[in-house]
Amino acid sequence: MRKGVNRKLLGVAAAAAAIAAYLLFHIWSLPFFPFVHSDEAWLASLTRSMIESGSLAATEDFFHSTPRMPHAIKILFHLFQMPFIAVDWSAVAARVPSLGAGFASLLFLADAGRRLFTSRFGSVAAGMIPAILLSVDIQFITASHIGRQEIFMVLLMCAGIWYVTVQSRDWRVRDSFLLSLILGAGVFIHPNSFIIALPFPFFLWFLLSRKKSKSRTIGPLPAAGILILGLAVCAASAVAVSFIMDPDFLYNYLEFGREVGVTDHPVTRLSRFFSFFRKIDGQIAGTYFLPPVGFQLRLFLVSWIGTVGLLFIRKKQNSGKDIFGWLLAGLPLVAVGYFLIGKYSPPSILFLFPLGYLGFIVFLSFIVEAAKGYGKVSLQFSKAVRLAGILVLTGVFGFLLWNTADTVLPWRKSRYADYIEAIQRHVPGDATVLANLNTAFAFDHGKLRVFRDLSGPDFPGIGRFLAQERVEYILLPEELELIYRSRPVWNTVYGNIAPWYPRLKDILDEQGEKIAEIVNPVYGMRLVLYQDRKEWAVTVYRIKDRDYGKAPAGERQ
């Protein structure tokens, strides 16, 4: 009896130590991994604008030549960020809500896995394996550390999976409605909410058509139909609020969709679909950090194909098809969602991972079950297969742990706070500055002007822009020279800089006073292909005379 108690206490202590170590790892690495992307500064700046204006219809304070229209499709994300941004204007504060969403995702997935797999493996800990694998996955850790919306989408997906596992034995009308609220909340976080919601009507149809319950008050098709209706109501609500903010919302949002490929021809979209996965696998990116996930994607694919194959080979013998078959639809339906939306954002690859790890454990359980069928021939064979499964699982966990450590540790010297401190030593926070968007955390609200805005439709020319905006300092990154010399290869970063970059250099030669040069191998260069190859320079200029005179020939009056 005492041995059993001691063993339980030892297990609890080990679990507590592992959780503590995991929390400490995130607290330690959150400030530097991954590098702070300009999207994080963009979203955090919009959150700050909403706080400063007291309105959720506020737009970015750094766009002056580019018209911006408010909408409701991100307001819930900004509401999550607001308490942290209000207390501390920093990249870490912008990232904390994402870290919280990541932890919550793991809790939901762990409990869903416990309910799905504990009876099959005879162990509560074994049921939590999908959450454990996801917790050490580098893509998940990356998403939990950046101030973007994707990790919140995964939180809703994991919450939805958990709710389905909890209620599927006694599914009622209210359950379809509540699930639609869980998933529909994503409409107010990111338009990619469609992708994470797409598998769930099938999940309900499959589960409820195979489970018999006297207390069930709704069939599989009505359950799926009510879910779809509830999701449609959530989407309509977001559109309605967006129309209140912007009467031309639909036209403006469709224009944005055209820019990012949402309205592309299906053939073009299909080509971009395969290119998306090829780039993720090869870590080919413009400005996004892409961690190495080729192994995981292949693992998910092999597990899916293997599980489907076992279902067909052992139709009668495999009892798991009614329990786990619904999960098999998840991965292909998420992939279909990517295609239908057509906006292949690299961070959205994370949507495959919770379902991928669930599918991997289903695959292992099917293999072990299939091996039991040969127990009459040799009991040793079944035990060998079980041992092999444990070894595979251990190997996968070990690889994921190594992959994460190998990816995170090299970044520990590239601290964003050091870059911001270097800027603040030379430029006052309340000065009007033209710089990269990734410098936003160095300046007060309304003081940053960004290079991306210089390709806007209302751009008056660089001389007039600097005069109108009363720019006092310019932070000129070395990357602009590389982009200018390589044009049009990198025109997607700032637009075509040729109309204004040569004139900007002339202005700096004539009226700029070089006061500092900040070198940084990461933040001095946004293009990941060139990052860390050398110490990239950001030159700080003070404008001596802000009377830029008349616009030169070719510059709009």
TAWO-V730482 format. One record per pair of residues at least 24 apart in sequence whose ideal C-beta (glycine too) atoms are under 8 Angstrom apart, sorted by the first residue. I is the first residue (numbers start at 1). J is the second residue. D is the distance in whole Angstrom. If there is no record, write none. Layout:
BEGIN
i j d
I J D
I J D
END
This chain:
BEGIN
i j d
22 135 7
26 99 6
26 141 8
26 144 7
26 145 8
29 141 8
29 145 7
29 408 6
29 412 7
30 92 6
30 95 6
30 96 8
30 99 6
30 145 6
31 91 7
31 92 5
31 415 6
31 416 7
31 417 6
32 411 5
32 412 6
32 413 8
32 414 6
32 415 5
32 416 7
33 141 8
33 142 8
33 145 6
33 408 5
33 411 5
33 412 8
34 142 5
34 145 6
34 146 7
34 289 4
34 291 8
34 411 7
35 289 6
35 411 7
35 414 6
35 416 7
35 522 5
35 523 7
35 531 8
36 91 5
36 416 4
36 438 6
36 441 8
36 523 8
37 146 6
37 148 8
37 287 7
37 288 7
37 289 7
37 438 7
38 287 7
38 436 7
38 437 4
38 438 5
38 526 7
39 146 8
39 147 8
39 148 6
40 91 6
40 94 6
40 95 7
40 146 6
40 147 4
40 148 7
41 91 8
41 437 5
41 438 6
41 439 8
41 440 4
41 441 6
42 437 6
42 440 8
43 74 8
43 77 7
43 78 8
43 81 7
43 94 7
43 147 6
43 148 7
43 149 8
44 81 7
44 85 6
44 91 7
44 93 8
44 94 4
44 147 6
44 440 7
44 441 7
45 437 8
45 440 5
45 448 8
46 74 8
46 78 6
47 78 5
47 81 4
47 82 6
47 85 5
47 94 8
48 85 6
48 89 7
48 445 6
49 445 7
50 78 6
50 82 7
51 82 6
51 85 7
51 86 6
52 445 5
52 446 8
56 245 8
57 245 4
57 246 8
61 445 6
61 446 5
61 448 7
62 437 7
62 440 7
62 448 5
62 449 6
62 450 5
62 453 7
63 450 8
63 453 5
63 456 7
64 449 7
64 453 6
64 456 8
64 458 8
64 465 8
64 469 6
65 453 5
65 454 7
65 456 3
65 457 7
65 458 5
65 459 4
65 460 7
65 465 7
66 452 8
66 453 5
66 455 8
66 456 3
66 457 7
66 458 7
67 456 8
67 457 7
67 458 7
69 245 8
69 246 5
69 248 7
69 249 7
69 252 4
69 253 8
70 242 8
70 245 4
70 246 6
71 238 8
71 242 4
71 245 6
71 246 6
71 249 6
71 253 6
72 188 6
72 238 5
72 239 8
72 241 4
72 242 5
72 245 7
73 187 7
73 188 7
73 189 8
73 190 7
73 191 6
73 238 6
73 242 7
74 149 7
74 188 7
74 189 7
74 190 7
75 188 6
75 241 8
76 185 6
76 188 4
76 189 5
77 149 5
77 152 6
77 188 8
77 189 5
77 190 7
80 152 7
81 147 7
89 441 6
90 417 8
90 441 6
91 147 7
91 416 5
91 417 8
91 420 8
91 441 5
92 417 8
94 147 4
95 145 6
95 146 7
95 147 5
97 147 7
98 143 7
98 144 6
98 145 7
98 146 6
98 147 6
98 148 7
98 151 5
98 152 7
99 144 5
99 145 7
101 144 7
101 151 5
101 152 5
101 154 8
101 155 5
102 140 7
102 141 8
102 143 7
102 144 3
102 151 5
102 154 8
102 155 8
103 144 8
104 155 5
104 158 8
104 159 8
105 134 8
105 151 7
105 154 5
105 155 5
105 157 8
105 158 5
105 354 7
106 131 5
106 134 7
106 135 5
106 158 8
107 131 8
108 155 7
108 158 4
108 159 5
108 161 7
108 162 4
109 134 6
109 158 5
109 161 7
109 162 7
109 354 6
109 358 8
111 162 6
112 158 7
112 161 5
112 162 4
112 165 5
112 358 8
113 358 7
113 361 7
115 165 5
115 166 7
116 165 6
116 323 7
116 324 7
116 358 8
117 361 6
117 365 7
120 320 8
120 323 8
120 365 5
121 365 7
129 357 8
129 361 6
129 393 7
130 354 7
130 357 4
130 358 5
130 360 7
130 361 5
131 357 8
132 397 7
133 357 5
133 360 7
133 396 7
133 397 6
133 400 6
134 353 6
134 354 6
134 357 5
136 397 7
136 400 5
136 401 5
136 404 6
137 293 8
137 296 7
137 353 6
137 357 8
137 400 6
137 404 7
138 291 4
138 292 7
138 293 7
138 400 7
138 403 5
138 404 5
138 407 5
138 408 8
139 291 6
139 293 5
139 296 7
139 349 7
139 350 6
139 353 6
140 350 7
140 353 6
141 404 6
141 408 7
142 289 7
142 291 5
143 347 6
143 350 5
146 347 7
148 347 6
149 189 5
149 190 4
149 192 8
150 190 7
150 192 8
150 345 8
150 347 5
150 348 6
150 350 5
150 351 7
151 350 7
152 186 7
152 189 5
152 190 7
153 186 6
153 189 7
153 190 6
153 192 6
153 193 6
153 195 8
153 196 5
153 348 8
153 350 8
153 351 6
154 196 8
154 350 6
154 351 7
154 353 8
154 354 6
156 182 6
156 183 6
156 185 6
156 186 5
156 189 8
156 193 7
156 196 6
157 183 8
157 196 4
157 351 7
157 354 6
157 355 8
158 354 6
160 196 8
160 197 8
160 200 6
161 354 7
161 358 8
164 200 7
164 203 6
164 204 7
164 207 7
168 207 5
168 208 7
168 211 6
169 211 6
169 213 6
170 213 6
170 215 5
170 216 6
171 204 7
171 207 8
171 208 6
171 213 8
171 216 6
171 218 6
171 223 6
172 216 7
172 217 5
172 218 6
173 217 7
173 218 5
173 222 8
173 226 6
175 223 8
176 204 7
176 218 7
176 222 8
176 223 5
176 224 8
176 226 4
176 227 5
176 230 7
177 226 6
177 230 5
179 204 8
179 227 6
179 230 8
180 226 7
180 227 5
180 228 8
180 229 7
180 230 2
180 231 5
180 233 7
180 234 7
181 230 7
181 234 7
183 227 8
183 231 6
183 234 8
184 230 6
184 231 5
184 233 7
184 234 3
184 235 7
185 234 7
187 234 5
187 235 5
187 237 8
187 238 4
188 238 6
191 341 7
191 343 7
192 337 8
192 341 6
192 343 7
192 345 7
192 348 6
192 351 7
194 337 6
194 340 7
194 341 6
195 334 6
195 337 3
195 338 6
195 341 6
195 348 7
195 351 6
196 334 7
196 337 8
196 351 6
197 231 6
198 333 5
198 334 7
198 336 7
198 337 4
198 340 8
199 329 6
199 330 5
199 333 4
199 334 6
199 355 7
200 227 6
201 225 8
201 227 5
201 228 6
202 326 7
202 329 5
202 333 6
203 326 5
203 327 8
203 329 7
203 330 8
206 325 6
206 326 4
206 329 7
207 326 5
210 322 5
210 325 8
211 322 8
257 343 8
260 342 8
260 343 5
261 342 5
261 343 6
261 344 7
262 341 7
262 342 5
262 343 6
263 342 7
264 342 6
269 339 6
269 342 5
270 339 7
272 342 7
272 344 6
273 335 8
273 338 6
273 339 5
273 344 7
275 344 8
276 338 7
276 344 4
276 346 8
279 346 7
280 346 6
280 349 5
285 346 6
285 528 5
285 529 8
286 490 7
286 492 6
286 493 6
286 527 7
286 528 7
287 493 7
287 526 5
287 527 6
287 528 6
288 346 5
288 347 7
288 528 7
289 528 7
290 346 6
290 528 8
291 407 5
292 403 6
292 407 6
293 349 7
295 399 6
295 403 7
296 353 7
296 356 7
296 400 8
297 352 7
297 356 8
299 356 7
299 360 6
299 396 7
300 331 6
300 352 6
300 353 8
300 355 8
300 356 3
300 357 8
300 359 6
300 360 7
302 363 8
303 356 7
303 359 5
303 360 4
303 362 7
303 363 4
304 328 7
304 331 6
304 332 8
304 359 6
304 363 8
306 363 5
306 366 8
306 367 8
307 359 7
307 362 6
307 363 5
307 366 6
310 363 8
310 366 5
310 367 7
310 370 6
311 366 8
314 370 6
314 373 7
317 369 8
317 370 7
317 373 6
318 366 6
318 369 6
318 370 7
319 369 7
320 362 7
320 365 6
320 366 6
320 369 6
324 362 4
324 365 8
324 366 8
327 355 7
327 358 5
327 359 6
327 362 6
328 359 7
328 362 8
330 355 4
330 358 8
330 359 7
331 355 5
331 356 6
331 359 6
360 396 8
364 389 5
364 392 7
364 393 7
414 520 8
414 521 7
414 522 5
414 523 8
414 532 8
416 441 8
416 523 7
418 520 8
419 518 7
419 520 5
419 522 8
419 523 4
422 518 5
422 520 8
423 475 7
423 518 7
423 538 8
423 540 8
425 516 8
426 515 6
426 516 4
426 518 8
426 540 5
427 473 5
427 475 7
427 540 6
431 472 5
431 473 5
432 469 6
432 470 6
432 471 5
432 472 5
432 473 8
433 471 7
433 472 7
433 473 5
433 474 7
433 475 6
434 466 7
434 469 8
434 471 5
434 473 7
434 474 5
434 475 7
435 473 8
435 474 7
435 475 4
435 477 8
436 475 7
436 477 6
436 526 7
436 538 8
438 523 6
438 526 7
439 475 6
451 480 7
451 494 5
451 497 7
452 493 8
452 494 5
452 495 7
454 494 7
454 495 7
454 497 7
454 500 5
455 494 6
455 495 3
455 496 6
455 497 8
459 500 8
459 556 8
460 551 8
460 555 8
460 556 5
461 500 7
461 503 8
461 551 5
461 555 3
461 556 5
462 500 4
462 503 5
462 504 5
462 507 7
462 555 7
463 503 7
463 507 7
463 548 4
463 549 7
463 551 5
463 552 7
463 555 6
464 548 7
464 551 5
464 555 7
464 556 7
464 557 8
466 507 7
466 543 7
466 546 7
466 548 6
467 546 7
467 547 7
467 548 4
470 546 6
471 543 6
471 546 7
472 542 7
472 543 6
472 546 7
473 540 7
473 541 7
473 542 6
473 543 7
474 504 8
474 508 7
474 512 7
474 540 8
474 541 5
474 543 7
475 518 8
475 538 5
475 539 7
475 540 6
475 541 8
476 504 8
476 508 7
476 538 7
476 539 5
476 541 6
477 524 6
477 525 7
477 526 8
477 536 7
477 537 8
477 538 5
478 524 6
478 525 7
478 536 5
478 537 5
478 538 7
478 539 8
479 524 7
479 525 5
479 526 6
479 527 6
479 530 7
479 536 7
482 525 8
482 527 7
482 530 7
483 527 8
490 527 7
493 526 7
493 527 7
503 552 7
503 555 7
507 548 7
508 541 5
511 543 6
511 544 5
511 545 5
511 546 8
511 548 7
512 541 4
512 542 7
512 543 6
512 544 7
513 541 6
513 542 5
513 543 8
513 544 5
514 539 6
514 540 7
514 541 6
515 540 5
515 541 7
515 542 5
516 540 4
END
